[in-house]
Amino acid sequence: MDMRELGTTGLKVSLLCLGTMTYGEQTASQDAYAQMDLALETGINFFDTAELYAIPPKAETYGATERIIGEWMQARKARDKVIIATKVAGPASAMRWIRGGAQLTRAHILAACDDSLKRLQTDYIDLYQIHWPARPVNSFGRMDFDATQVVGREREEIDTILDLMGELVTAGKIRHLGLSNETPWGVMAHLQSHASKNSRPRVQSIQNPYNLLNRTYEIGLSEVAMQEKVGLLAYSPLGGGTLTGKYLNGAMPAGSRRAGDARTSRYKRPLEDLTVQSYVDIAKDAGLDPAVMANAFVNAQPFLTSNIIGATNIDQLRVVLQSATTKLSPDTLRAINAVHDRHPNPCP
């Protein structure tokens, strides 16, 4: 397993990161244990979770994923073998089960961190990520940013949050800070805030979507990642399973993520079937499983630090693990880019 430095931390994380958001919902504890065991055996040392999980978010499964990971680490005595990344929820007034409606205030962040530590049964979090910003941004498929939402206090809010994160670093509760669902301006503003006051932690990573259906990261954030050493932790490399082809022509497999989530998938768009079928055909021509090809494409990007793979069962995990040693041929890459030229980012 290829290992890469996490930002400027000196920590080496595996090319593939185990995504865990199905644990406690689609994936029961016993199956989750099997996945984590296999990941560790395969050379994965990096697990990603969030206080929000399991997905889809709801009161009865809030915190379940962290709890399962914590129980596994205790049972396997594996805390020193894995780098744990988790997230504090951004503003979400509708999610009343998260402290009466999640906010990125002092009280919320302190409580969220302490609760995550308890569920994970650990004294420290290696990478603590802001799940989404306090300010309104284009994320989760939104493309209609309203400039009137810029109020002029965004830098002040970032400074305040980073001051608090610095306290958590000093207290030994978190080691490093990451962002998620962020923009180029947001990453640079966080870096500038750190530069202006060194007691504020430096942002080391950004967890954003990146896959064959959504390559918008390449437009601005890829340059930031490489120039500023804030590497991408790519989430949804299969577009929520879409790139496997299992949802083609309106199919809805029992037990699939879409079948168990009442929310409309961000990957259900007008050009979904046409584009996915093209990629499935390319994989077939290359003799590859579509999931392996899609993940191998993500793995090959120079701005990537780690690719967050996910699976609801052990068989799916075994398939996507193959991508760690799969190199796409020049012909396959040309075919992929030709589809992208015809249908750029159909599911942003």
C-alpha positions in Angstrom: 0.0 0.0 0.0 1.4 3.4 -1.1 1.9 5.8 1.9 1.7 9.6 1.6 2.3 12.4 3.9 -0.7 14.1 5.4 -0.1 17.8 4.7 3.0 18.9 6.5 2.4 16.7 9.6 4.9 14.0 9.0 2.2 11.5 9.4 2.1 8.8 6.7 -1.4 7.7 5.6 -2.3 5.0 3.2 -3.3 5.7 -0.3 -6.7 4.2 0.5 -8.6 5.4 3.5 -11.4 3.3 5.0 -14.7 5.2 4.8 -17.1 4.1 7.5 -20.3 6.0 7.2 -22.5 2.9 6.7 -21.4 1.4 10.0 -24.5 1.3 12.3 -27.0 1.5 9.4 -26.4 -0.6 6.3 -23.4 -2.3 7.9 -23.9 -4.1 11.2 -21.1 -4.1 13.9 -19.9 -7.7 13.0 -19.5 -6.8 9.3 -17.9 -3.5 10.2 -15.3 -5.4 12.3 -14.6 -7.7 9.4 -14.0 -4.6 7.1 -11.7 -2.9 9.6 -9.8 -6.2 10.1 -9.3 -6.6 6.3 -8.4 -3.0 5.8 -5.6 -3.3 8.4 -4.4 -6.5 7.0 -4.2 -4.9 3.5 -2.1 -2.0 4.7 -4.7 0.7 5.3 -3.8 2.7 8.4 -6.3 5.6 7.9 -10.0 5.5 8.9 -12.4 8.3 8.3 -15.7 8.9 10.2 -17.8 11.8 11.6 -20.0 12.5 14.6 -22.9 12.8 12.1 -22.6 9.1 11.0 -24.2 6.7 10.2 -25.7 7.8 6.9 -28.5 8.8 6.2 -28.3 11.0 9.3 -31.0 10.5 11.9 -31.4 10.7 15.6 -31.3 6.9 16.3 -28.0 6.3 14.5 -26.2 9.5 15.4 -22.7 8.7 16.7 -23.1 5.0 15.9 -20.2 4.8 13.5 -17.7 6.3 15.9 -19.0 4.0 18.6 -18.4 0.9 16.5 -14.9 2.0 15.6 -14.1 2.7 19.2 -15.3 -0.7 20.3 -13.3 -2.3 17.5 -10.1 -0.5 18.5 -10.5 -1.6 22.1 -11.3 -5.2 21.1 -8.3 -5.4 18.7 -6.0 -3.2 20.8 -5.4 -1.3 17.6 -5.5 2.4 18.5 -1.8 2.8 17.8 -2.1 1.0 14.4 -4.6 3.5 12.9 -4.8 7.2 12.1 -8.4 8.3 13.0 -10.1 11.2 11.2 -13.4 12.4 12.3 -15.5 15.5 11.9 -17.6 18.1 13.8 -20.9 18.8 12.1 -21.3 22.3 10.5 -24.5 24.4 11.0 -27.6 22.2 10.7 -30.6 23.7 12.6 -32.8 20.9 11.2 -30.7 18.2 12.9 -32.2 18.9 16.3 -30.7 15.7 17.7 -27.2 17.2 17.4 -27.0 19.4 20.5 -30.4 21.0 19.6 -29.2 21.9 16.1 -25.5 21.8 15.2 -23.4 25.0 15.2 -19.7 25.8 14.9 -19.7 27.7 18.2 -17.4 27.2 21.1 -19.9 25.3 23.1 -20.8 23.0 20.2 -17.2 22.3 19.1 -16.0 21.5 22.6 -18.9 19.2 23.3 -18.6 17.5 19.9 -14.9 16.8 20.4 -15.4 15.4 23.9 -18.3 13.2 22.7 -16.3 11.9 19.8 -13.4 11.0 22.1 -15.8 9.1 24.3 -17.4 7.2 21.5 -14.0 6.4 19.9 -12.7 5.4 23.3 -9.5 7.3 22.7 -7.6 10.2 24.3 -6.9 12.0 21.0 -8.1 12.4 17.4 -5.4 12.4 14.8 -7.3 14.6 12.3 -10.3 16.7 13.3 -12.2 18.0 10.4 -14.9 20.7 10.0 -17.6 18.8 8.1 -18.9 21.8 6.3 -18.2 25.5 6.7 -20.1 27.9 9.0 -20.7 30.3 6.0 -23.0 29.3 3.1 -21.0 27.7 0.3 -21.7 25.6 -2.8 -21.5 22.0 -1.5 -23.4 18.7 -1.6 -24.3 19.3 -5.2 -25.5 22.9 -4.9 -24.5 25.2 -7.8 -26.5 28.4 -7.2 -24.4 30.4 -4.8 -26.0 33.7 -3.8 -23.4 36.5 -3.6 -25.7 38.4 -1.2 -24.9 35.8 1.4 -21.4 37.2 1.8 -21.6 39.4 4.9 -18.0 40.4 5.5 -17.5 38.6 8.8 -16.3 35.3 7.3 -12.6 35.8 8.1 -13.5 36.7 11.7 -15.5 33.5 12.0 -12.6 31.4 10.7 -10.2 33.1 13.2 -12.5 32.3 16.1 -12.9 28.7 15.1 -9.1 28.2 14.6 -8.4 29.8 18.0 -10.6 27.2 19.5 -9.1 24.4 17.5 -5.7 25.6 18.8 -6.9 25.1 22.3 -7.9 21.6 21.5 -4.5 20.9 20.0 -2.8 22.3 23.2 -5.0 20.2 25.4 -3.9 17.1 23.4 -7.4 16.2 22.3 -6.7 16.7 18.6 -3.4 16.5 16.7 -4.2 18.1 13.3 -7.0 20.0 11.6 -8.7 19.4 8.3 -11.5 20.9 6.2 -14.3 19.3 4.3 -16.7 20.5 1.6 -14.6 23.7 1.3 -13.8 26.1 -1.5 -10.4 27.5 -2.7 -11.1 30.8 -0.9 -12.0 28.9 2.3 -8.8 26.9 2.3 -6.6 29.9 1.6 -8.4 32.0 4.3 -7.7 29.2 6.9 -4.1 29.1 5.9 -3.8 32.9 6.1 -5.5 32.8 9.6 -2.8 30.3 10.7 0.0 32.4 9.3 -1.2 35.5 11.2 -1.2 33.7 14.5 0.9 30.5 14.9 -1.1 29.2 17.9 -3.8 28.5 15.4 -3.4 25.1 13.8 -2.5 24.8 10.1 -5.1 23.1 7.9 -3.5 19.9 6.6 -6.2 18.4 4.3 -9.4 19.0 2.6 -12.1 16.3 2.2 -14.2 17.0 -0.9 -16.0 14.9 -3.5 -13.9 13.7 -6.4 -14.9 11.1 -9.0 -15.5 10.6 -12.7 -18.9 12.3 -12.4 -17.6 15.3 -10.5 -14.1 16.5 -11.2 -14.8 20.1 -10.2 -11.9 19.8 -7.6 -9.5 20.1 -10.5 -10.7 23.6 -11.4 -9.2 25.5 -8.4 -8.6 23.3 -5.4 -6.1 21.0 -7.1 -3.6 23.9 -7.5 -4.2 24.9 -3.8 -3.6 21.3 -2.7 -0.3 21.0 -4.5 1.1 24.5 -3.9 0.1 24.7 -0.3 0.5 21.1 0.7 -3.2 20.7 1.7 -3.9 17.4 0.1 -7.2 16.0 -1.0 -9.0 13.3 0.9 -11.3 12.3 -1.9 -14.8 11.2 -0.8 -17.4 9.5 -2.9 -15.0 8.1 -5.5 -17.8 5.9 -6.8 -20.4 8.7 -6.7 -22.4 7.0 -4.0 -22.1 3.7 -5.9 -23.4 5.3 -9.1 -20.2 4.5 -11.1 -20.6 0.8 -10.5 -23.6 1.0 -12.9 -26.0 -0.6 -10.5 -28.5 2.3 -10.8 -28.6 2.4 -14.6 -32.0 2.6 -16.2 -33.7 3.4 -13.0 -32.6 0.2 -11.2 -32.8 0.3 -7.4 -31.1 -2.7 -5.9 -32.4 -3.8 -2.5 -30.0 -2.9 0.3 -28.3 -0.2 -1.8 -27.6 3.3 -0.5 -30.2 5.0 -2.6 -32.8 2.4 -1.6 -32.2 3.2 2.1 -32.0 7.0 1.8 -35.2 9.0 1.3 -33.2 12.0 0.2 -32.6 12.5 -3.6 -29.1 11.5 -4.6 -26.8 14.3 -5.7 -25.8 11.9 -8.5 -29.3 11.5 -9.9 -29.0 14.0 -12.7 -30.2 14.2 -16.4 -26.9 12.9 -17.9 -26.3 10.3 -15.2 -27.2 7.2 -17.2 -25.5 8.3 -20.4 -22.3 9.2 -18.7 -22.2 6.2 -16.4 -22.8 3.8 -19.2 -19.9 5.3 -21.1 -17.6 4.7 -18.1 -18.9 1.2 -17.6 -18.2 0.4 -21.2 -14.6 1.7 -20.9 -14.1 -0.5 -17.9 -15.4 -3.5 -19.8 -13.1 -2.8 -22.7 -10.2 -2.6 -20.3 -11.1 -5.8 -18.5 -11.8 -4.0 -15.3 -14.6 -3.9 -12.8 -16.1 -0.4 -13.1 -15.5 0.2 -9.3 -11.9 -0.7 -9.7 -11.4 1.6 -12.7 -13.2 4.5 -11.0 -11.1 4.2 -7.9 -7.9 3.7 -9.8 -8.6 7.0 -11.6 -8.9 8.8 -8.3 -5.8 7.1 -7.0 -3.7 8.4 -9.9 -4.2 12.1 -9.3 -1.1 14.0 -8.1 -3.1 16.3 -5.8 -4.5 13.3 -3.9 -3.4 12.4 -0.4 -5.9 9.5 0.3 -8.9 8.1 -1.4 -11.8 7.4 1.0 -13.2 4.1 -0.2 -16.5 2.7 1.2 -18.4 -0.5 1.1 -21.5 -1.9 2.7 -20.1 -5.4 2.8 -16.8 -7.3 2.8 -17.2 -8.5 -0.8 -17.5 -4.9 -2.1 -14.5 -3.9 0.0 -12.4 -6.7 -1.6 -13.2 -5.4 -5.0 -12.3 -1.8 -4.4 -9.1 -2.8 -2.6 -7.9 -4.0 -6.0 -7.6 -0.4 -7.1 -4.6 0.2 -4.9 -2.4 -1.8 -7.3 -4.3 -1.0 -10.6 -2.7 1.3 -13.1 -4.9 2.6 -15.9 -3.4 2.3 -19.4 -2.9 5.4 -21.6 -5.7 4.2 -23.8 -8.1 3.9 -20.9 -7.2 7.3 -19.6 -7.7 8.8 -23.1 -11.2 7.2 -23.3 -12.1 8.5 -19.8 -11.0 12.0 -20.7 -12.9 11.9 -24.0 -16.1 11.2 -22.0 -15.3 14.0 -19.6 -14.8 16.4 -22.5 -18.3 15.5 -23.9 -20.0 15.5 -20.5 -17.9 17.5 -18.0 -19.0 17.2 -14.4 -22.6 16.0 -15.0 -23.1 15.4 -11.2 -21.4 18.2 -9.4 
